Amino acid sequence: MIGQLTGLVGQIEGERCIVDVNGVGYEVSASTRTLGTVPHPPEVARLLIETVVREDAILLYGFGTADEREWFRLLTTVQGVGAKVALAILSANSPGEILLAINAGDRGSLTRAAGVGPRLADRILSELRNKVAKMPGGGAAAPMPGIVTGPSVENDALLALAGLGFRRAEAWPVLSRVLAENENASLDLAIRLCLKELAR
């Protein structure tokens, strides 16, 4: 089974991307949240993988964080929730939001996802209510190196630096160091400190 892929991003299209590992292109389906953090081709990406073997195909599903992969596995245990619907839920909600929705019995958050109607949302709430106590999502998930998740100072700073002409590959290590040394840095401060480092 494939558990992780590290390689060049060959293409990002729709709900999937191609990851080139030593000349072999793997087609990986992923949530829009994960695809939104994948670097532009041909930069290097690292994705956690869930391999699903069917009679007619071997399918790969990619995730930026271990939390997202754990939720994918749990969601697909619910009758009527296949891989496509699980990814749709993870596109519409972060792991933390899914956890809150299930604990609160909030089916409206789940029905935001394509393919999830009121009946399926109720089934998800019912079947998972007693299974989510130990699930990740209550705190901030640690991102994979090179992967940024959700709206955050990191994401906004990377976008701003990209707008100033810096590639993600050169900006990310500097930004990581700046935020590690200045935990509560505002977006403005993070950008200014990064520009200072990158100008050297």
N, C-alpha and C positions, 0 to 999 in steps of 0.2 A: 504494500500500500504506500502511496505517496503522501507524506505528511507535511512537506514544505517544498517550495520551489524558489530558487534564487536565480535570476537570469535577466536578460535584456527584454524590455517591453517592446514587442514587435508591433502591436496594434491594440487599440482600445475601441470597441464598437458595440453599441447597445448595452447589453447586460453581461458582456464578456470581454476578456482581453487575451492576447497571445503572449506567453512568456517563453522566450527562446533560451533554452539551457543547452549549451554546447552544441548548437546547431539543430536541436530538436525543438519544434514549436509546440507548446502545450496550450490547449484552449481551456481557459479557466472562467467559469461563471462566478459572478460575485454581486453583492449588493451595490447600489449606487453610492453608498457611503464609502465602501472600500475602493471602488473604481475611481471615486473622486480624489483619493489620496495616492493613487498609483502614478509614479512619475511619467512624464511624457516620453514617448519613444525617441531615441533608443537607450534611455537610461536604465539603470539596474533597479529591479524591484524584488522584494522578498515577501512572499505570501504564505501563510499557513494554509494547508490544504486538507479538505475532507474528500476522500475518494469513495465514490458510489459505483459499485459494480452491478450492472444489469445484464440480462441475457443478450441484449443487442448492443450494449455500449458500456464503456468505462468513462464515467463523468467526474470531472474535477471541479470543486467549489472552493473559491479562495476567500481568505479573511485577513484583515489587517491586524486583528487582535485575537488572542486566545478566548477572550470573553465572547466575542461575536461567534466564534466557532462553537463554543459550548451551547450558546442559545440556539444556534442552527440545529445542533444535534437534539436538543430537547424539544424544540418546536416540531421537528419531523417525527416525533413519537406520537403526536396527536393525529387521530384518524381524520383524513381529509386535508392534512397539511403536508404537501410534498415539498421537494427542494425549491421549486419555483416560488411557491407561496411563502415559504420560510424566508427566502431572500427578499421577497417583497415586504414582509413585515420588518426585516432588518434594515431595509432601505427607508422605510417610513418612521422607524423608531430606533433609538439607540438601545443597547442592552439595559441601561438604567431606566429608560422610559418604559420598556417592556415589563421590567420588574415592578415598577410603580403601578402600571396599568393592571397587572394581574392581582397585585395585593389590594388594589382599590376596586377591583371589579369593573374597570373602565373599558367597556367594549368599544367605545367611540375611538379610542386611540388605535385599536387593532383594525377597525374597519377602514382606517385611512389607507391601509395597504391594498394594493390591487389583488383581487381574488378572494378577499375576506369579507363575507357578508355577516349580518347579525347572528345567524345561526352558528356559523363556524367560529365567530368570535366568542360566543357563549360557550362553545365546546372547549376552546382553548383555555378560557378562564376556569372552567369547571375541572378539566383534566390536569391543569398545571398548578392550580392553587396550592396544593399540598406538596409540590415538588420544587418550589422556587426558593425555599429558605436558604439553601446553600449555593444558589446560583450567583454568578458574578453580575455586577451592574450597580450595586449600591454605591460603590466608590468609582473614582476615575480609573479607567483601565490603562495599564502601561502600554504605550504603543510600541509596535515593532520598530527597529531602527529604520529611518527613512520613511516611516508611515505616520501621517498625522490624522487624528480622528476628531470629527465633530468640529463645531464652531468654537474657536479658542484663540488665545493670543498666538500660539504656535502657527495655526493655520493662517490667520490674518497676516502675521508677520511674514510668513513664507510667500504669500500672495503679493504683499507689498514689495518685498525684495525682488521677486520675479518681475514685477512691473518696472523696477529700477534696472533691470538687465542682468540680475544675478541668477545663475542656474541653481535649481533645487539642490543638486549634488554638492555645490560649494557653499550654499547658504545654510543647509540643514546642520552640518557639524558645528558651525559657528553659533547658530541660534540655539542649539541644544546646550552648548557650553554656557552661553549667556544666561539662559533660563535656569540652568542648574546653579549658577552662582548668584542669581537674583530671582529667587522663587516667586516673589509677588510683583514682578516687574509689569508695568503697564505696557500696552501695545506700543505706544510712542517711545518709551524708554528702551524696550527690547529692540526696536528698529534702529534707534540711534546708536546703541551699543554694538549692534551687528555691523552697521555701516562703518563704525570706527575700526572694528576688527578687519573687515573686508577691504578697507582702504589701505591697509598696511602692505 
